[in-house]
Amino acid sequence: MTWVQQSRKILTTVVLVFTLMLMTACGGGNVAQLDRTSTPSAISGGTAYSQLERGNSPSGQTFGNWVVQTSQGLIQDAYVRDNNKLGVVISRQVRPNEVRPLVKSLTQGFRKNFPNQDLTVLVYGPDKKLILTAKYDVQTNQIQYT
């Protein structure tokens, strides 16, 4: 990989992290209030992966959609369950050393939209295998990575 390609990927990641931080800081409260189309909350066993909903609540659906739309291609899919668990599928553009900064930014935005509770962020690789779990503890204001 050339220096230019590496620089472009790093710059893209930095821009995404900055955008997520800026959007959550300036307009995070509005994300959960955006209008959305209704989707059924029950998922049948035969439903294809691409047809799964982004959240099992209106605010979760909205936040999941927002994460994918603002990620500039770094996040392929996202879902929010029970307003305290965020799962994201990252693209091949995300380098291994860029995963934790991305998760930290996602956790900050997730915390602003779903405050006063412990949160979990699950990161899946492009192959849909779990690669990182981040648990935010509201009492200590710390993120534990596993």
Residue pairs with C-beta under 8 A, 6 or more apart in sequence:
9 93
9 95
9 98
10 95
10 98
12 72
12 74
12 93
13 74
13 94
13 95
13 98
13 101
13 102
15 72
16 70
16 71
16 72
16 74
16 102
16 105
17 101
17 102
17 104
17 105
19 70
19 72
20 70
20 71
20 105
20 106
20 108
20 109
21 105
21 108
21 109
23 31
23 66
23 70
23 109
24 31
24 108
24 109
24 112
24 113
25 112
28 109
28 112
28 113
29 112
29 113
31 62
31 63
31 66
31 113
32 58
32 59
32 62
32 63
32 113
32 114
33 59
33 62
34 62
34 66
36 58
36 61
36 62
36 65
39 53
39 61
40 53
41 53
41 56
43 52
43 53
49 128
52 79
53 61
53 64
53 79
54 60
54 61
54 63
54 64
54 65
54 68
54 77
54 78
54 79
54 80
55 61
55 62
55 63
55 64
55 79
55 80
55 81
56 80
56 81
56 82
57 80
57 82
57 83
59 80
59 83
59 113
59 114
60 79
60 80
60 81
60 82
60 83
61 80
63 80
63 86
63 109
63 110
63 113
63 114
64 78
64 79
64 80
64 86
65 78
67 75
67 78
67 86
67 88
67 106
67 109
68 75
68 76
68 77
68 78
73 91
73 93
74 90
74 91
74 93
74 94
74 102
75 88
75 89
75 90
75 91
76 89
76 90
76 91
76 126
77 88
77 89
78 86
78 87
78 88
78 89
79 86
79 87
80 86
80 87
81 87
83 114
83 117
84 114
84 117
84 118
84 119
84 120
85 119
85 120
85 121
85 122
86 106
86 110
86 119
86 120
86 121
86 122
87 121
87 122
87 123
87 124
88 106
88 121
88 122
88 123
88 124
89 124
89 125
89 126
89 128
90 99
90 102
90 123
90 124
90 125
90 126
90 131
91 126
92 126
94 102
99 123
99 131
99 132
100 132
100 145
102 123
103 121
103 123
103 132
103 134
103 143
103 145
104 134
104 143
106 121
107 119
107 121
107 134
107 136
107 143
110 119
110 121
110 136
111 119
111 136
111 138
116 138
117 138
118 135
118 136
118 137
118 138
119 135
119 136
119 138
120 133
120 134
120 135
120 136
121 133
121 134
121 135
121 136
122 130
122 132
122 133
123 130
123 131
123 132
123 133
123 134
124 130
124 131
125 131
132 145
132 146
133 145
133 146
134 143
134 144
134 145
134 146
135 143
135 144
135 146
136 142
136 143
137 143
137 144
